[in-house]
Structures are given as C-alpha cells and as structure tokens.
C-alpha cells in the first residue's frame, strides 16, 4: 500500500520546486529594473543624426554639407529631412541630386533635377538633367533636354555639343551631325567636336566627310594621335594627288594619272598647277584633251557665228533651219563650278546634242591650298555625262586646307 502512494508525493514535490524557481526569477527581474534604468540615465539621450530634432531646414543642410564627404548616405538623409521643411531650397535640392549621382542612383537624381527644372528652368538644371539622363542610359532624352537648354540659352553652345554626343549614343546620327555642325559654326576652334563629327561620318560610310572633319581636328589639336591615325587610315584607301584625296565611287578605279571607269568608258585625269586663273586653266585643259585645232579661239568664234545664223534662219525660214540643225555645231561654255570658292568649269563638245560619234571634255579647276587642281573628264558622250561624273567625284574629294 505504501508503494502505491509514492507517485502522488513526487508530484507534490515537483510543484513545490517550480513555485520556488518562479519566485526567484520574479525577484531578480524587479531587482534588475532599477539598475537598467540608472544605466540608461548614464548613457544620456540617443543622438539624432548629429542635430537636434527639427528646428529649421538650414540646420539639416549645414550638417549635410559637413558629413557629405565621408558619409554621403547620411548626408542624403539629412538633405531629405531639410527639404521636408523647405521644399523650395533649390540649391540644396541640387546638392542632393549630385549625391544621388555619386551613388549611381540615377532615378532619384533625375527626379530632383526635374523638380528644379520644372520650377526654375535654370541652365544648370538643363545641364544636370541631360548629364544624368545620359549616364542613366536615356541618351535620346538627354539630347532632348540639351537641345531645349540651347533653345532657352542660345549663348551656351555647349548644350549643342552635349546634344550631339547623346544623339550619337542613341543611334540618331542625322540629329547628332546637325547638332555638332551647328556647334562648330559657333565654336570653330573646338578640335574635339570635329573629331566626334569625323567618327560619326566614318561609321556611316561617309569617308570624304569624315576625312574633312579629321583633318580639321588634326589642325586644331596639334600632334593628336587619334586624329592623325584617323587621317592616315582613311587616306590609305583613297587616291592621293599632292594633298588632294579622292575616295573612289563605285565603278571607278585608280589610274596612272587619275581615275578610270572601264565599264562606262570614262576617264578623269588630275593635274596640279602651282598658280594661275582657274577659268583659263580649265579651258586650256579641256582644249588640250580634244582633237587639235577643233577649239581654237578662231574656231570657237566661227561656231558662234554659225549658231547665230541658224537662229536667224529659224525665225525667217523654219523649214531651211530644220535642215541646218541636222549638222552638229561644236559646243563650248565656261562657268562657275561647285566646290571650293573660285572653282571654274569648261565644257567642250563636238555637238550641242548627243549623236553617234560625239566627243566631249569637261575640265574642273579648283583653287585650294595655294595650288590649282584640275580634273579633266574625257569620253565619247555628251557633256552632261561629264558634269555628272565630276559632280560624283567632287562629293568624294577632300581638298587640302
């Protein structure tokens, strides 16, 4: 019977021990509470980011400027708290945007700059927006803001350069070229802008335009390796005649004295004179390429008389004039030509209109770099073909400066 009562005694003992332990813990907690309170009192109040809780925005801004070099994240928080109190503190808002930029937090940086630009429209806000947009990868938007900046501040051509760079990154080559060309008109001594223009033209396959820009860049940036290398690279694949560079259009090949188009039976010779009157040089070159004696001064006077006689006969006797028209009268003319200022062109042909066996010559004389360069086209065809061929070559010619 005594063995059966043992469990109840053990249960009672366990309960007693549990009550005693609980009382000990409670007493210990009450004993520690005063000591913890005293410890907290010794520590003093918790700091609030180095400033007292909001008094005025200036306190936050001053502290933000102080800690920014070593603690940009803390400075951002301080600027944010100050701007809550003074949201129109545009200078400080700009500082906040720049801190975001340094942390590569593009979205909040752009938001701050947009807020400034919307209200103030300052030139700094346009520049900040364009820069941040570009760094964030929104190149076209960057170019748009740069363009707007120039429209509002036309005395700040740097916006055009920034627009050109951003348009190029966005793949808008046409817009990039337009912005940069407008920029170099205002800043003709900026070699970097010409080099950037050259790189855009070269990428687009406009080699002649690229070389012109690179040559100008090299002239402005003496001994610049990139500009000099670009010039050498392009000139290596072209025809070079005493400073004149010609990029060969499709169908044309280099020849001993110039260019030749075998398929179309056309040839262009290139000569260089130390000096002289471009009009006289062009006429002389065209005459020498045609059959001897056909275009002497006396012969050309006789052709002019025949032409006048035909015109008079046409008025008086139309039927007889028609018969006279069947006999070709040699044609000649001189006029201003496309290309550098002072360029002249001479056109000679055995007939005014095309007919079997017609022969023609077109000579273009261009003053450039202290010399006179002459291109002479000669073929069995009308002068119009020569004008077209030379116009095509002119587009691919880069004249010495």
C-alpha positions as CSV (number, residue, x, y, z in Angstrom):
1,X,0.0,0.0,0.0
2,X,2.8,2.4,0.7
3,X,4.4,1.8,-2.7
4,X,1.1,2.8,-4.4
5,X,1.1,6.3,-2.7
6,X,4.7,7.2,-4.0
7,X,3.7,9.0,-7.3
8,X,1.4,11.5,-5.6
9,X,4.2,12.5,-3.2
10,X,6.6,13.0,-6.1
11,X,4.1,15.1,-8.0
12,X,3.6,17.4,-5.0
13,X,7.4,17.8,-4.6
14,X,7.8,18.9,-8.3
15,X,5.1,21.5,-7.9
16,X,6.8,22.9,-4.9
17,X,10.1,23.3,-6.7
18,X,8.5,25.0,-9.7
19,X,6.9,27.6,-7.4
20,X,10.1,28.4,-5.7
21,X,12.0,28.9,-9.0
22,X,9.3,31.2,-10.4
23,X,9.5,33.4,-7.3
24,X,13.3,33.7,-7.7
25,X,13.0,34.8,-11.3
26,X,10.4,37.4,-10.5
27,X,12.5,38.8,-7.7
28,X,15.6,39.0,-9.9
29,X,13.6,41.0,-12.6
30,X,12.4,43.5,-10.0
31,X,15.9,43.9,-8.7
32,X,17.5,44.5,-12.2
33,X,14.9,47.1,-13.4
34,X,16.2,50.0,-11.3
35,X,19.8,49.2,-12.3
36,X,18.9,49.2,-16.0
37,X,17.1,52.5,-15.6
38,X,20.2,54.0,-14.0
39,X,22.4,52.7,-16.8
40,X,20.1,54.3,-19.4
41,X,20.2,57.6,-17.5
42,X,24.0,57.5,-17.5
43,X,24.1,57.0,-21.3
44,X,22.1,60.1,-21.9
45,X,19.6,60.8,-24.8
46,X,20.1,59.0,-28.2
47,X,21.7,61.1,-30.9
48,X,19.5,62.2,-33.8
49,X,22.0,62.1,-36.8
50,X,24.1,64.8,-35.2
51,X,21.4,67.5,-35.0
52,X,18.6,68.2,-32.7
53,X,15.2,67.2,-33.9
54,X,13.7,69.6,-36.5
55,X,14.1,73.2,-35.8
56,X,14.7,74.7,-39.3
57,X,15.9,73.3,-42.6
58,X,19.2,75.3,-42.5
59,X,20.4,73.2,-39.6
60,X,19.9,70.0,-41.6
61,X,21.5,71.4,-44.7
62,X,24.6,72.6,-42.8
63,X,25.1,69.3,-41.2
64,X,24.5,67.5,-44.6
65,X,27.3,69.6,-46.2
66,X,29.6,68.8,-43.3
67,X,29.2,65.0,-43.4
68,X,28.8,64.6,-47.2
69,X,32.5,63.9,-48.0
70,X,32.7,61.0,-45.5
71,X,29.1,59.9,-45.2
72,X,27.1,60.5,-48.4
73,X,24.3,58.2,-47.3
74,X,23.9,60.1,-44.0
75,X,24.0,63.4,-46.0
76,X,21.3,62.2,-48.3
77,X,19.1,61.6,-45.3
78,X,19.8,65.0,-43.8
79,X,19.0,66.8,-47.1
80,X,15.8,64.8,-47.4
81,X,14.7,65.9,-43.9
82,X,15.7,69.5,-44.6
83,X,13.7,69.6,-47.8
84,X,10.6,68.4,-46.0
85,X,10.8,71.7,-44.1
86,X,11.9,73.8,-47.1
87,X,10.9,72.1,-50.4
88,X,11.9,75.2,-52.5
89,X,15.6,75.1,-51.4
90,X,16.7,74.6,-55.0
91,X,20.5,74.8,-54.4
92,X,20.3,72.2,-51.6
93,X,18.0,70.0,-53.8
94,X,20.6,70.1,-56.5
95,X,23.3,69.0,-54.0
96,X,21.0,66.1,-53.1
97,X,20.7,65.2,-56.8
98,X,24.5,65.2,-57.1
99,X,24.9,62.9,-54.1
100,X,22.4,60.5,-55.7
101,X,24.5,60.7,-58.9
102,X,27.7,59.8,-57.0
103,X,25.9,56.8,-55.6
104,X,24.7,56.0,-59.1
105,X,21.1,56.3,-58.0
106,X,20.0,57.7,-61.3
107,X,16.3,57.7,-60.9
108,X,16.1,59.8,-57.7
109,X,18.8,62.1,-59.1
110,X,16.7,62.7,-62.2
111,X,13.6,63.3,-60.1
112,X,15.4,66.0,-58.1
113,X,16.7,67.7,-61.3
114,X,13.3,67.5,-63.0
115,X,11.7,69.2,-60.0
116,X,14.3,72.0,-60.2
117,X,14.0,72.4,-63.9
118,X,10.2,72.5,-63.8
119,X,10.2,75.5,-61.5
120,X,13.4,77.4,-62.2
121,X,14.3,76.4,-65.8
122,X,17.9,77.3,-65.0
123,X,20.7,76.4,-67.4
124,X,22.3,74.3,-64.6
125,X,19.1,72.3,-64.4
126,X,19.1,71.6,-68.1
127,X,22.7,70.5,-67.9
128,X,22.2,68.4,-64.9
129,X,19.2,66.7,-66.4
130,X,21.0,66.0,-69.7
131,X,24.0,64.6,-67.9
132,X,22.1,62.4,-65.5
133,X,19.8,61.1,-68.3
134,X,22.8,60.2,-70.4
135,X,24.5,58.4,-67.6
136,X,21.3,56.5,-66.8
137,X,21.2,55.3,-70.4
138,X,18.4,57.5,-71.6
139,X,20.6,59.1,-74.3
140,X,17.8,60.4,-76.5
141,X,16.0,62.1,-73.6
142,X,19.4,63.6,-72.6
143,X,19.8,65.0,-76.1
144,X,16.3,66.4,-76.0
145,X,17.0,68.3,-72.7
146,X,20.3,69.5,-74.1
147,X,18.5,70.9,-77.2
148,X,15.9,72.6,-75.0
149,X,18.7,74.1,-73.0
150,X,20.3,75.6,-76.0
151,X,16.9,76.9,-77.2
152,X,16.4,78.7,-73.9
153,X,20.1,79.8,-73.6
154,X,21.4,80.3,-77.1
155,X,24.6,81.8,-75.6
156,X,25.5,78.4,-74.3
157,X,26.7,76.4,-77.3
158,X,27.9,73.6,-75.0
159,X,24.4,72.3,-75.0
160,X,24.7,71.6,-78.7
161,X,27.9,69.5,-78.1
162,X,26.2,67.6,-75.3
163,X,23.2,67.0,-77.6
164,X,25.5,65.7,-80.4
165,X,27.2,63.3,-78.1
166,X,23.9,62.0,-76.7
167,X,22.2,61.7,-80.1
168,X,25.2,59.7,-81.3
169,X,24.9,57.3,-78.4
170,X,21.2,56.9,-79.1
171,X,22.0,56.0,-82.7
172,X,20.4,59.2,-84.2
173,X,23.3,60.0,-86.4
174,X,21.5,62.6,-88.5
175,X,20.5,64.6,-85.4
176,X,24.0,64.2,-84.0
177,X,25.6,65.6,-87.1
178,X,23.1,68.5,-87.2
179,X,23.8,69.4,-83.6
180,X,27.6,69.2,-84.0
181,X,27.7,71.1,-87.2
182,X,25.7,73.9,-85.6
183,X,28.1,73.8,-82.6
184,X,31.3,74.1,-84.7
185,X,29.8,77.1,-86.6
186,X,29.7,78.8,-83.2
187,X,32.9,77.2,-81.9
188,X,35.1,76.7,-84.9
189,X,38.2,76.1,-82.9
190,X,37.0,73.0,-80.9
191,X,39.0,70.1,-82.3
192,X,37.2,67.5,-80.2
193,X,33.9,68.4,-81.8
194,X,35.4,68.0,-85.3
195,X,36.9,64.6,-84.3
196,X,33.5,63.5,-83.0
197,X,31.9,64.6,-86.3
198,X,34.5,62.6,-88.2
199,X,33.8,59.4,-86.2
200,X,30.1,59.7,-86.9
201,X,30.7,60.2,-90.7
202,X,33.2,57.4,-90.8
203,X,30.8,55.0,-89.1
204,X,28.1,55.9,-91.6
205,X,30.5,55.3,-94.5
206,X,30.8,58.9,-95.5
207,X,34.6,58.8,-95.8
208,X,35.1,62.1,-97.5
209,X,33.1,64.0,-94.9
210,X,35.0,62.0,-92.2
211,X,38.4,62.9,-93.6
212,X,37.5,66.6,-93.8
213,X,36.5,66.6,-90.2
214,X,39.5,64.6,-89.1
215,X,41.9,67.0,-91.0
216,X,40.3,70.0,-89.2
217,X,40.6,68.2,-85.9
218,X,44.3,67.5,-86.5
219,X,44.9,71.1,-87.5
220,X,43.3,72.3,-84.2
221,X,44.8,69.6,-82.0
222,X,48.4,69.5,-83.0
223,X,50.1,66.1,-82.7
224,X,46.9,64.4,-81.5
225,X,47.5,60.7,-82.1
226,X,43.8,59.8,-82.7
227,X,43.2,62.5,-85.3
228,X,46.4,61.7,-87.1
229,X,45.8,58.0,-87.1
230,X,42.3,58.6,-88.5
231,X,43.6,60.7,-91.3
232,X,46.2,58.0,-92.3
233,X,43.6,55.2,-92.0
234,X,41.3,56.9,-94.5
235,X,43.9,58.2,-96.9
236,X,45.3,54.7,-97.2
237,X,42.2,53.5,-99.1
238,X,42.0,56.5,-101.5
239,X,43.7,58.2,-104.4
240,X,46.1,60.9,-103.2
241,X,47.4,63.7,-105.5
242,X,49.6,66.3,-103.9
243,X,47.3,66.8,-100.9
244,X,44.1,66.1,-102.7
245,X,42.3,62.9,-101.5
246,X,39.7,61.2,-103.6
247,X,37.6,58.3,-102.4
248,X,36.6,56.2,-105.4
249,X,32.9,56.0,-106.1
250,X,31.5,52.6,-107.2
251,X,32.7,51.6,-110.7
252,X,35.8,53.8,-110.6
253,X,39.4,52.6,-110.3
254,X,42.7,54.4,-109.8
255,X,44.7,55.1,-113.0
256,X,48.2,56.3,-113.6
257,X,47.2,59.9,-113.9
258,X,43.8,59.9,-112.2
259,X,40.7,57.7,-112.4
260,X,39.0,55.4,-114.9
261,X,35.6,53.9,-115.3
262,X,36.2,50.9,-117.6
263,X,32.5,49.9,-117.9
264,X,31.3,53.3,-118.9
265,X,34.4,54.2,-120.9
266,X,35.1,57.4,-118.9
267,X,38.5,58.7,-117.7
268,X,39.4,61.6,-115.4
269,X,42.9,62.9,-115.3
270,X,44.1,65.0,-112.4
271,X,46.8,67.7,-112.7
272,X,48.2,70.3,-110.4
273,X,49.4,73.8,-111.2
274,X,51.4,76.0,-108.8
275,X,49.2,79.0,-109.5
276,X,47.0,80.6,-112.2
277,X,43.5,81.7,-113.2
278,X,41.1,78.7,-112.7
279,X,38.9,79.7,-115.7
280,X,41.9,79.9,-118.0
281,X,43.4,76.7,-116.7
282,X,40.1,74.8,-117.1
283,X,39.6,76.0,-120.7
284,X,43.2,75.1,-121.6
285,X,42.9,71.6,-120.1
286,X,39.6,70.9,-121.9
287,X,41.0,72.1,-125.3
288,X,44.2,70.0,-125.0
289,X,42.1,66.9,-124.4
290,X,40.0,67.4,-127.6
291,X,41.1,66.9,-131.2
292,X,43.8,69.5,-132.1
293,X,42.5,72.7,-133.8
294,X,38.9,72.0,-133.1
295,X,38.5,74.5,-130.3
296,X,40.9,77.3,-131.1
297,X,39.8,80.9,-130.5
298,X,39.1,81.4,-134.2
299,X,37.2,78.1,-134.4
300,X,35.0,79.0,-131.4
301,X,34.2,82.4,-133.0
302,X,33.1,80.6,-136.2
303,X,30.9,78.2,-134.2
304,X,29.3,81.2,-132.5
305,X,28.6,82.8,-135.9
306,X,27.0,79.6,-137.2
307,X,24.8,79.4,-134.2
308,X,23.5,82.9,-134.7
309,X,22.9,82.3,-138.4
310,X,20.9,79.2,-137.5
311,X,18.8,81.2,-135.0
312,X,18.1,83.9,-137.6
313,X,17.2,81.4,-140.3
314,X,14.9,79.6,-137.9
315,X,12.9,82.8,-137.5
316,X,12.8,83.7,-141.2
317,X,12.7,80.2,-142.8
318,X,11.8,77.5,-140.4
319,X,12.0,74.7,-143.0
320,X,15.5,75.6,-144.0
321,X,16.6,75.9,-140.4
322,X,15.5,72.3,-139.7
323,X,18.0,71.1,-142.3
324,X,20.7,73.2,-140.7
325,X,20.1,71.6,-137.4
326,X,21.0,68.2,-138.7
327,X,24.6,69.3,-139.0
328,X,26.1,69.4,-135.5
329,X,27.8,72.6,-134.3
330,X,30.6,72.2,-131.7
331,X,29.6,73.4,-128.2
332,X,31.7,75.3,-125.7
333,X,31.0,77.1,-122.4
334,X,32.7,78.2,-119.2
335,X,31.0,78.9,-115.9
336,X,31.4,78.8,-112.1
337,X,31.6,75.3,-110.7
338,X,30.7,73.5,-107.5
339,X,33.4,73.0,-104.9
340,X,35.7,75.5,-103.1
341,X,35.3,79.2,-103.8
342,X,36.7,80.3,-107.1
343,X,36.2,76.9,-108.9
344,X,35.6,77.1,-112.6
345,X,34.4,74.7,-115.3
346,X,35.0,74.5,-119.0
347,X,32.8,72.3,-121.3
348,X,33.6,71.4,-124.9
349,X,31.8,69.0,-127.2
350,X,31.7,68.2,-130.9
351,X,27.9,68.7,-130.7
352,X,25.3,70.5,-128.7
353,X,23.1,67.4,-128.7
354,X,24.2,63.7,-128.5
355,X,24.8,61.9,-131.8
356,X,26.8,58.9,-132.8
357,X,30.5,59.7,-132.6
358,X,30.1,62.7,-130.4
359,X,33.2,63.5,-128.3
360,X,33.3,65.8,-125.2
361,X,35.6,67.1,-122.5
362,X,34.8,68.8,-119.2
363,X,37.5,70.4,-117.1
364,X,37.1,71.5,-113.5
365,X,39.8,73.8,-112.0
366,X,39.7,74.2,-108.2
367,X,42.0,76.6,-106.2
368,X,42.9,75.0,-102.9
369,X,45.9,75.0,-100.5
370,X,47.8,77.6,-102.6
371,X,47.5,75.4,-105.8
372,X,45.1,74.9,-108.6
373,X,43.9,71.3,-109.0
374,X,42.3,70.3,-112.4
375,X,40.1,67.3,-113.1
376,X,39.6,66.6,-116.8
377,X,36.8,64.3,-117.9
378,X,37.1,62.9,-121.5
379,X,34.7,60.4,-123.2
380,X,32.7,59.6,-126.3
381,X,29.5,61.1,-124.9
382,X,27.6,64.4,-124.2
383,X,29.0,67.0,-121.8
384,X,26.1,66.2,-119.4
385,X,27.8,62.8,-118.7
386,X,31.0,64.6,-117.8
387,X,29.2,67.0,-115.5
388,X,27.5,64.2,-113.6
389,X,30.8,62.2,-113.3
390,X,32.7,65.2,-111.9
391,X,29.9,66.0,-109.5
392,X,30.1,62.5,-108.2
393,X,33.8,62.7,-107.8
394,X,33.5,66.1,-106.1
395,X,31.4,64.6,-103.4
396,X,34.2,62.2,-102.6
397,X,37.1,64.7,-102.9
398,X,38.8,66.2,-99.8
399,X,40.8,69.3,-100.7
400,X,43.9,70.4,-98.8
401,X,43.4,73.2,-96.3
